[in-house]
């Protein structure tokens, strides 16, 4: 929250593909001393088009390739009139390396997302409407989105999260980081355990700062999600409402982490929500 964000130099590197509905390009931008990669889909037509920045879920950086993890949503949004920018976080694809990222609880990913928006706002690409920008995060990217919204409350005009990790960082630490004993031990040595230093863990949990969020939100989650338990989202939505955040919540009965059967309905709701708030 004290970071001086400096996203800039958003540019198209090369065209990757053209369809009857949109053009896909490789992009780069700078921020936080790093150069970050990603892809952009721009609808065919005159524009300018409202922009949606996508924060993907966890994929092992060793196997991740640019733009991976949100392919269907990229295409769906671009086919419905949105310019889509899918960012590759630091340590992913062609983005620069940050060796401290995991030890810093991946908070740098939120910095990358914020800097992407700022870089888009400063760009001169005529097809992008720099005044109408939303953000979508999925799974780990949901946590990235929450962190971005509390660190820079007016960074976007609306935000959507799907099947998010917990907004209490202790939950995520216990479920995933403790499986990596060396990393967990390093984090505990540096910051203290959740039991020994609860103030630190509260201060790296976006839920603590939900009262800072200004953007309206939509939240999607399936009741049968075994990766990110729906109980986490129930607690998150309650905390958002307690903080008077404008949040719309959709539960999908018997749906797992990927929302397979309900994918189209969830995206229709998302498009309607974004059209309302990025009008």
VOGUKE-518695 format. One record per residue (C-alpha): chain; residue number from 1; x, y, z. Coordinates in Angstrom, 3 decimals, padded with zeros to 6 digits. Each point is the difference from the previous one (the first is absolute). Layout:
BEGIN
> c; k; px; py; pz
> A; NUM; X; Y; Z $
...
***
This chain:
BEGIN
> c; k; px; py; pz
> A; 1; 000.000; 000.000; 000.000 $
> A; 2; 003.026; 002.282; 000.405 $
> A; 3; 001.459; -001.002; -003.365 $
> A; 4; 000.547; 002.659; -002.643 $
> A; 5; -001.501; -001.744; -003.007 $
> A; 6; 001.561; 000.966; -003.322 $
> A; 7; -001.618; -002.088; -002.749 $
> A; 8; 000.963; 001.331; -003.437 $
> A; 9; 001.216; -000.782; -003.532 $
> A; 10; -002.916; -002.244; -000.975 $
> A; 11; 000.672; -001.165; -003.554 $
> A; 12; -000.870; -002.624; -002.571 $
> A; 13; 002.967; -002.223; -000.843 $
> A; 14; -001.492; -002.005; -002.874 $
> A; 15; -003.253; -001.342; -001.366 $
> A; 16; -000.629; -003.638; 000.921 $
> A; 17; -003.340; -000.752; -001.667 $
> A; 18; -002.983; 001.549; -001.766 $
> A; 19; -003.554; -001.325; -000.059 $
> A; 20; -003.252; 001.471; -001.266 $
> A; 21; -000.726; 001.206; 003.560 $
> A; 22; 003.317; 001.224; 001.439 $
> A; 23; 003.747; 000.371; -000.406 $
> A; 24; 002.409; -001.571; 002.503 $
> A; 25; 003.371; 001.637; 000.680 $
> A; 26; 002.971; -000.464; 002.296 $
> A; 27; 000.456; 002.992; 002.300 $
> A; 28; 002.597; 001.373; 002.395 $
> A; 29; -000.076; 002.670; 002.703 $
> A; 30; 002.253; 001.209; 002.802 $
> A; 31; -000.541; 000.494; 003.706 $
> A; 32; 001.755; -000.528; 003.309 $
> A; 33; 003.368; -000.220; -001.721 $
> A; 34; -001.164; -002.941; -002.131 $
> A; 35; -001.113; -000.622; -003.545 $
> A; 36; -003.159; -002.121; -000.090 $
> A; 37; -001.475; -001.981; -002.874 $
> A; 38; -003.516; -001.011; -000.939 $
> A; 39; -002.500; -000.217; -002.817 $
> A; 40; -002.741; 002.330; -001.167 $
> A; 41; -003.171; -000.761; -001.952 $
> A; 42; -001.670; 002.974; -001.696 $
> A; 43; -003.410; -000.312; -001.690 $
> A; 44; -000.258; 000.759; -003.697 $
> A; 45; -001.461; 003.440; -000.582 $
> A; 46; 000.691; 003.630; 000.692 $
> A; 47; -000.033; 000.085; 003.788 $
> A; 48; 001.105; 001.251; 002.371 $
> A; 49; -001.000; -003.050; 002.018 $
> A; 50; -000.278; -000.302; 003.790 $
> A; 51; 002.949; -001.970; 001.376 $
> A; 52; 000.032; -002.989; 002.351 $
> A; 53; 003.260; -001.063; 001.682 $
> A; 54; 000.142; -003.718; 000.835 $
> A; 55; 001.877; -001.420; 003.007 $
> A; 56; 000.475; -003.734; -000.522 $
> A; 57; 000.021; -002.759; 002.595 $
> A; 58; 002.966; -002.050; 001.141 $
> A; 59; 001.932; -001.827; -002.701 $
> A; 60; 003.534; -001.185; 000.727 $
> A; 61; 002.222; 002.744; -001.472 $
> A; 62; 002.277; -002.709; -001.412 $
> A; 63; -002.775; -001.191; -002.335 $
> A; 64; -002.014; 003.204; -000.384 $
> A; 65; -000.173; 001.542; -003.474 $
> A; 66; -001.133; 003.521; -000.806 $
> A; 67; -003.737; 000.565; 000.238 $
> A; 68; -000.672; -003.425; 001.503 $
> A; 69; -002.822; -000.718; 002.436 $
> A; 70; -002.751; 002.300; -001.268 $
> A; 71; -000.320; -000.959; -003.681 $
> A; 72; -003.771; -000.501; -000.125 $
> A; 73; -000.659; 003.192; 001.925 $
> A; 74; 002.372; 001.995; -002.196 $
> A; 75; -001.894; -001.101; -003.091 $
> A; 76; -003.439; 000.428; 001.583 $
> A; 77; 000.711; 003.548; 001.155 $
> A; 78; 001.631; 001.066; -003.272 $
> A; 79; -002.961; -001.410; -001.935 $
> A; 80; -002.286; 002.133; 002.166 $
> A; 81; 001.695; 003.324; -000.637 $
> A; 82; 002.742; 000.199; 002.636 $
> A; 83; 003.705; 000.478; -000.572 $
> A; 84; 001.691; -002.636; 002.148 $
> A; 85; 003.465; 000.246; 001.538 $
> A; 86; 001.210; -003.238; 001.617 $
> A; 87; 003.149; 000.700; 002.011 $
> A; 88; 002.869; -002.376; 000.707 $
> A; 89; 001.092; 000.658; 003.578 $
> A; 90; 003.665; 000.364; 000.869 $
> A; 91; 001.839; -003.332; -000.376 $
> A; 92; -002.499; -001.104; -002.662 $
> A; 93; 000.517; -000.358; -003.764 $
> A; 94; 002.084; 002.913; -001.317 $
> A; 95; -000.440; 002.155; 003.112 $
> A; 96; 003.071; 000.929; 002.004 $
> A; 97; 001.137; -002.047; 002.979 $
> A; 98; -000.581; 000.898; 003.639 $
> A; 99; 001.782; -002.566; 002.217 $
> A; 100; -001.721; 001.329; 003.136 $
> A; 101; -003.537; -000.377; -001.323 $
> A; 102; -001.028; -003.121; 001.943 $
> A; 103; 001.639; 001.188; 003.224 $
> A; 104; -001.941; 003.244; -000.382 $
> A; 105; -003.239; -002.001; -000.147 $
> A; 106; -000.382; 000.856; -003.699 $
> A; 107; -001.193; 003.503; 000.816 $
> A; 108; 002.049; 001.048; -003.014 $
> A; 109; -002.664; -001.550; -002.230 $
> A; 110; -002.450; 002.668; 001.188 $
> A; 111; 002.616; 002.648; -000.793 $
> A; 112; 000.256; -001.466; -003.503 $
> A; 113; -003.794; 000.205; -000.417 $
> A; 114; -000.171; 003.589; 001.242 $
> A; 115; 002.878; 001.042; -002.233 $
> A; 116; -001.704; -001.624; -002.987 $
> A; 117; -003.036; 002.229; 000.500 $
> A; 118; 002.126; 003.102; 000.448 $
> A; 119; 002.008; -000.855; -003.120 $
> A; 120; -003.207; -000.439; -002.009 $
> A; 121; -001.322; 003.343; 001.247 $
> A; 122; 003.213; 001.686; -001.210 $
> A; 123; 000.086; -001.784; -003.356 $
> A; 124; -000.826; 001.606; -003.338 $
> A; 125; -001.647; -003.076; -001.549 $
> A; 126; -003.139; 001.423; -001.606 $
> A; 127; -002.045; -003.207; 000.265 $
> A; 128; 000.209; 000.007; 003.823 $
> A; 129; -002.392; 002.091; 002.069 $
> A; 130; 002.382; 001.124; 002.728 $
> A; 131; -002.853; 001.388; 002.117 $
> A; 132; -001.940; -003.273; 000.250 $
> A; 133; 002.016; -002.831; 001.533 $
> A; 134; -001.094; -003.045; 001.987 $
> A; 135; 001.841; -002.921; 001.566 $
> A; 136; -000.742; -003.725; 000.278 $
> A; 137; 001.893; -002.477; 002.164 $
> A; 138; -000.348; -003.742; 000.268 $
> A; 139; 001.119; -002.243; 002.890 $
> A; 140; 003.405; 001.392; 001.029 $
> A; 141; -000.792; 002.885; -002.323 $
> A; 142; -003.026; 000.744; 002.158 $
> A; 143; 002.376; 000.635; 002.880 $
> A; 144; 002.148; 002.141; -002.313 $
> A; 145; -003.109; 002.006; -000.853 $
> A; 146; -000.970; 000.525; 003.642 $
> A; 147; 003.542; 001.124; 000.814 $
> A; 148; -000.006; 002.417; -002.937 $
> A; 149; -003.350; 001.501; 001.021 $
> A; 150; 001.054; 000.699; 003.579 $
> A; 151; 003.478; 001.264; -000.930 $
> A; 152; -001.306; 002.375; -002.701 $
> A; 153; -003.732; 000.435; 000.679 $
> A; 154; -000.960; 001.838; -003.186 $
> A; 155; 002.258; -001.947; -002.361 $
> A; 156; -002.964; -001.431; -001.968 $
> A; 157; -003.681; 000.791; -000.487 $
> A; 158; -001.279; -003.515; 000.777 $
> A; 159; 001.430; -003.392; 000.947 $
> A; 160; -001.075; -003.643; -000.209 $
> A; 161; 001.490; -003.020; 001.772 $
> A; 162; -000.569; -003.683; -000.718 $
> A; 163; 000.670; -002.808; 002.491 $
> A; 164; 002.431; 002.141; 001.955 $
> A; 165; 002.570; -000.969; 002.566 $
> A; 166; -000.679; 001.285; 003.504 $
> A; 167; 000.118; 003.694; 000.811 $
> A; 168; 001.647; -001.056; 003.294 $
> A; 169; 003.624; -000.732; -000.920 $
> A; 170; 000.345; -002.413; 002.914 $
> A; 171; -002.422; -002.394; -001.718 $
> A; 172; 002.106; 000.011; -003.161 $
> A; 173; 003.238; -000.392; 001.948 $
> A; 174; -001.335; -002.995; 001.889 $
> A; 175; -001.469; -001.716; -003.072 $
> A; 176; 002.810; 000.481; -002.493 $
> A; 177; 003.200; 001.527; 001.334 $
> A; 178; 000.321; -002.426; 002.910 $
> A; 179; 000.280; -002.743; -002.645 $
> A; 180; 003.344; 001.596; -000.931 $
> A; 181; 001.889; -000.315; 003.317 $
> A; 182; 003.083; 001.968; -001.045 $
> A; 183; -002.043; 002.968; -001.242 $
> A; 184; -002.319; -000.133; 003.016 $
> A; 185; 002.975; -000.027; 002.369 $
> A; 186; 001.571; 002.953; -001.795 $
> A; 187; -003.206; 002.035; 000.213 $
> A; 188; -000.439; -000.817; 003.689 $
> A; 189; 003.621; 000.955; 000.729 $
> A; 190; -000.492; 003.301; -001.772 $
> A; 191; -003.454; 000.993; 001.238 $
> A; 192; -001.000; -002.360; 002.778 $
> A; 193; -002.711; -002.637; -000.109 $
> A; 194; -003.700; 000.936; -000.103 $
> A; 195; -000.178; -000.879; 003.693 $
> A; 196; 003.128; 001.929; 001.003 $
> A; 197; -000.600; 003.109; -002.103 $
> A; 198; -003.725; 000.337; -000.730 $
> A; 199; 000.347; 003.720; -000.743 $
> A; 200; 002.280; -000.698; -002.965 $
> A; 201; -002.344; -002.643; -001.405 $
> A; 202; -002.992; 002.293; 000.382 $
> A; 203; 001.878; 002.728; -001.850 $
> A; 204; 000.732; -002.276; -002.977 $
> A; 205; -003.634; -001.133; -000.191 $
> A; 206; -002.154; 002.094; -002.330 $
> A; 207; -003.042; -000.690; 002.169 $
> A; 208; 001.450; 002.310; 002.652 $
> A; 209; -000.270; 002.912; -002.444 $
> A; 210; -003.254; -000.741; -001.814 $
> A; 211; -001.325; 003.370; 001.156 $
> A; 212; 002.452; 001.559; -002.489 $
> A; 213; -001.633; -001.606; -003.052 $
> A; 214; -001.868; 002.413; -002.230 $
> A; 215; -000.794; -002.123; -003.065 $
> A; 216; -003.236; -002.010; -000.223 $
> A; 217; 000.691; -003.729; -000.018 $
> A; 218; -001.505; -003.247; -001.232 $
> A; 219; 001.002; -003.318; 001.597 $
> A; 220; -000.560; -003.504; -001.434 $
> A; 221; 000.607; -003.301; 001.808 $
> A; 222; -001.122; -003.631; -000.252 $
> A; 223; -001.222; -001.859; 003.055 $
> A; 224; 002.061; -003.115; -000.838 $
> A; 225; 003.337; 001.784; -000.456 $
> A; 226; 002.682; -002.198; 001.570 $
> A; 227; 002.894; 002.318; -000.871 $
> A; 228; -001.269; 003.232; 001.544 $
> A; 229; -002.776; -000.883; 002.453 $
> A; 230; -003.177; 001.983; -000.424 $
> A; 231; 000.144; 000.759; 003.722 $
> A; 232; 002.882; 002.358; -000.760 $
> A; 233; -002.154; 001.945; -002.422 $
> A; 234; -002.973; 000.013; 002.374 $
> A; 235; 002.241; 001.618; 002.613 $
> A; 236; 001.417; 002.405; -002.581 $
> A; 237; -003.428; 001.102; -001.221 $
> A; 238; -001.197; 000.527; 003.564 $
> A; 239; 003.065; 002.132; 000.716 $
> A; 240; -000.500; 001.984; -003.225 $
> A; 241; -003.605; 000.720; 000.912 $
> A; 242; 000.959; 000.910; 003.553 $
> A; 243; 002.423; 002.508; -001.549 $
> A; 244; -002.829; 001.370; -002.198 $
> A; 245; 001.606; -001.114; -003.253 $
> A; 246; -002.485; -000.244; -002.876 $
> A; 247; 000.258; -003.750; -000.630 $
> A; 248; -002.193; -002.394; -002.001 $
> A; 249; 000.488; -003.657; 000.928 $
> A; 250; -000.901; -003.078; -002.082 $
> A; 251; 000.169; -003.554; 001.400 $
> A; 252; -000.069; -002.927; -002.413 $
> A; 253; -001.427; -003.181; 001.472 $
> A; 254; 002.196; -003.106; -000.401 $
> A; 255; 002.528; 001.854; -002.160 $
> A; 256; 003.715; -000.537; 000.543 $
> A; 257; 002.963; 002.319; -000.371 $
> A; 258; -000.387; 000.409; -003.776 $
> A; 259; -003.759; 000.696; -000.174 $
> A; 260; -000.307; -002.287; -003.016 $
> A; 261; -003.786; -000.353; -000.289 $
> A; 262; -000.691; 003.564; 001.104 $
> A; 263; 002.853; 001.670; -001.883 $
> A; 264; -002.190; 001.666; -002.632 $
> A; 265; -002.498; 001.306; 002.539 $
> A; 266; 002.811; 001.362; 002.174 $
> A; 267; 001.512; 001.808; -002.997 $
> A; 268; -003.340; 001.422; -001.101 $
> A; 269; -000.408; 001.423; 003.481 $
> A; 270; 003.546; 001.332; -000.106 $
> A; 271; -000.460; 001.707; -003.365 $
> A; 272; -003.261; 001.618; 001.140 $
> A; 273; 001.678; 001.205; 003.198 $
> A; 274; 002.990; 001.448; -001.845 $
> A; 275; -002.206; 001.697; -002.596 $
> A; 276; -001.976; 001.632; 002.785 $
> A; 277; 003.035; 001.322; 001.851 $
> A; 278; 002.313; 000.757; -002.929 $
> A; 279; -002.708; 001.840; -001.948 $
***
